[in-house]
Amino acid sequence: MPITLICLDADDTLWHNETYFRRTFGDFSGLLAPFASPEKVQAHLDRVEHRNLSVYGYGVKGFILSMMEVAAEIAGDDLPAATMRDILALGRDQLVHPIEMLPGVEDALPQLAERGRLILVTKGDLHHQEAKLAASGIGDLFEGVEIVSEKETETYRRIFRRYRAFPEQAVMAGNSMRSDILPALDAGAYAAFVPFELVWAHEAAEAPVDHPRYRALASLAELPDWLDRLA
């Protein structure tokens, strides 16, 4: 059965994202340098972010709130009010950074659109993700956009039903083993792992290397060829 539904992740699959989180964290750890080492700040932030995911969800706004929480917990009453203002400024800068497409994406997308219906499937803040897609200039290539709170097996099953595709007619491509690959395979679809050099620890997982519907690609530019082979 040929692939007719091509689902693509957005952050760090189509455009840079984690790069900006790392850059913001570097500035944030500098603000807290009088109180803790970067390693201690990172470990504390990881714990707080994971604790807050069910409350704030994914995205920059939750990241900002978690940074403020970490600063207050690490520095306590010694935290200057100016530091909180600086953290808010870091978050605002991250929310308005320019969209930088990853190499090969703009060439690959029209080829993929010739092979099936393109659906963007991404997590994060609704307003911010919509703004990034609009700024990217590639929105017209997608038949649908799904901004979800979590990528789980049932999430993909629901998307396949919405676009009237059997799971075996669908493929999900992205850089997160935990969110893009494993649940899509569990839902019965094909999955293409497109790695990015920076990976948030929360999104890491073991690769299903022997799975018959799984393929690791060097870049999104290799996806059209793999789909042709499947067909």
C-alpha positions in Angstrom: 0.0 0.0 0.0 1.6 3.3 -1.1 2.4 6.2 1.3 -0.2 8.9 0.8 0.2 10.9 4.1 3.5 12.5 5.0 3.7 13.9 8.5 6.6 16.2 9.3 7.9 17.5 12.6 8.8 21.2 12.7 11.4 22.2 15.3 14.9 20.9 14.5 13.4 19.0 11.5 12.5 21.9 9.3 14.1 24.8 11.1 16.5 25.5 14.0 15.1 25.5 17.5 17.2 23.8 20.1 20.1 26.0 19.1 18.2 29.0 20.5 17.3 27.2 23.7 21.0 26.4 24.3 21.9 30.0 23.6 19.3 31.3 26.0 20.4 28.8 28.6 24.0 30.1 28.3 22.9 33.6 29.0 20.6 32.4 31.8 23.4 30.5 33.6 25.5 33.6 33.3 22.9 35.6 35.2 23.0 33.0 38.0 26.8 32.7 38.0 27.0 34.4 41.4 24.9 31.7 42.9 25.6 28.4 41.2 27.8 26.8 38.5 26.4 26.2 35.0 26.3 22.5 35.7 24.2 23.0 38.8 21.9 25.4 37.0 21.4 22.9 34.1 20.6 20.0 36.4 18.1 22.1 38.4 16.5 23.4 35.2 16.1 19.9 33.8 14.3 18.8 36.9 12.0 21.8 37.0 11.2 21.6 33.3 10.2 18.0 33.5 8.2 18.6 36.5 6.4 21.5 34.8 5.6 19.9 31.4 2.2 18.7 32.6 1.4 22.3 33.7 3.1 24.6 31.1 3.4 22.2 28.2 6.2 22.5 25.6 7.7 25.7 24.2 9.5 28.9 25.0 6.9 30.3 27.4 7.1 27.2 29.7 10.9 27.4 29.4 10.8 31.1 30.6 8.6 30.2 33.6 10.8 27.3 34.5 13.9 29.6 34.3 12.3 32.1 36.6 11.4 29.3 39.0 14.9 28.0 39.0 16.4 31.4 39.6 14.1 31.9 42.6 14.9 28.5 44.1 18.7 28.8 43.6 19.2 32.4 44.7 16.3 32.8 47.1 15.8 36.2 48.7 19.2 37.3 47.3 17.9 37.3 43.7 17.9 40.8 42.4 14.7 42.0 40.8 16.8 43.0 37.8 17.7 39.4 37.2 14.0 38.5 36.8 13.6 41.3 34.3 16.7 40.0 32.4 15.2 36.5 32.3 12.0 37.8 30.8 14.0 39.7 28.2 15.8 36.5 27.3 12.5 34.8 26.7 11.1 37.6 24.6 14.2 37.5 22.4 13.8 33.8 21.9 10.2 34.2 21.0 11.0 36.6 18.2 14.2 35.1 16.7 14.2 34.7 12.9 13.3 31.4 11.3 16.4 29.7 10.0 15.6 26.7 7.8 17.7 23.6 8.0 19.8 22.7 4.9 18.0 20.8 2.2 14.5 21.4 3.6 13.3 23.9 1.1 14.3 21.6 -1.8 12.9 18.5 -0.2 9.4 19.8 0.6 8.2 20.3 -3.0 9.4 16.8 -3.8 7.5 15.4 -0.8 4.4 17.3 -1.8 4.4 15.5 -5.1 4.4 12.2 -3.3 1.6 12.7 -0.8 -0.3 15.1 1.4 2.0 17.0 3.8 0.9 17.4 7.4 2.8 19.4 9.9 2.8 17.7 13.3 4.5 19.6 16.1 4.4 20.3 19.8 4.6 23.7 21.5 2.8 26.9 22.1 0.0 27.3 19.6 0.6 31.0 18.9 4.4 30.7 18.6 4.3 27.6 16.3 1.8 29.3 14.1 4.0 32.4 13.9 7.0 30.3 13.0 5.2 28.5 10.3 3.9 31.8 8.9 7.4 33.3 9.0 9.0 30.3 7.3 7.2 30.8 4.0 6.5 27.1 3.5 3.0 27.0 5.0 1.3 26.7 1.6 2.9 23.3 1.0 1.0 21.7 3.9 -2.5 20.4 3.7 -2.9 20.4 7.4 -1.2 21.7 10.6 -1.5 19.8 13.9 -0.1 21.6 16.9 -0.5 19.1 19.8 0.2 19.1 23.5 1.9 15.7 23.3 2.9 13.2 20.6 1.6 9.8 21.7 0.4 6.7 19.9 -3.2 7.8 20.1 -2.2 11.3 18.8 -1.0 9.8 15.5 -4.0 7.4 15.3 -6.3 10.4 15.6 -4.4 12.3 12.9 -4.5 9.4 10.5 -8.2 9.1 11.0 -8.7 12.8 10.5 -7.0 12.7 7.1 -8.6 9.4 6.2 -5.4 7.4 5.9 -4.7 3.9 7.1 -1.6 3.8 9.4 0.3 1.8 6.8 -0.3 4.7 4.3 1.4 7.2 6.6 5.0 8.2 7.5 6.2 10.5 10.3 9.6 12.1 9.9 11.3 14.0 12.7 14.3 14.4 14.9 12.8 13.1 18.2 13.1 9.4 18.8 10.7 9.7 21.7 8.0 11.9 20.1 8.3 11.4 16.3 9.5 7.9 15.8 8.4 5.4 18.6 4.7 6.4 18.9 4.3 6.7 15.1 5.6 3.1 14.7 3.4 2.0 17.6 0.4 3.5 15.7 1.2 1.4 12.7 2.9 4.0 10.5 6.3 4.2 8.9 8.8 6.5 10.7 12.0 8.3 9.4 14.5 9.6 11.9 16.2 12.8 10.8 18.8 13.5 13.5 19.7 17.0 14.6 23.1 17.7 16.2 21.5 19.0 19.4 18.9 16.9 21.3 16.9 17.8 24.4 17.4 15.0 26.9 13.6 14.7 27.3 13.3 13.7 23.7 16.0 11.0 23.6 15.3 7.3 23.4 16.7 4.1 22.0 16.3 3.6 18.3 14.2 0.7 17.0 17.0 -0.3 14.6 15.5 -3.7 13.6 11.9 -2.4 13.0 10.8 -3.0 9.4 9.0 0.3 9.1 11.9 2.4 10.5 14.7 4.2 8.7 17.4 6.6 9.9 18.2 9.3 7.3 21.1 11.7 7.1 18.7 14.6 6.2 15.2 15.3 5.1 16.5 15.4 1.5 16.7 11.6 1.6 13.1 11.1 2.5 11.7 11.3 -1.1 14.0 8.5 -2.2 13.0 6.3 0.7 9.3 6.8 -0.1 9.9 5.9 -3.7 11.5 2.6 -2.5 8.5 1.9 -0.3 6.2 2.5 -3.2 
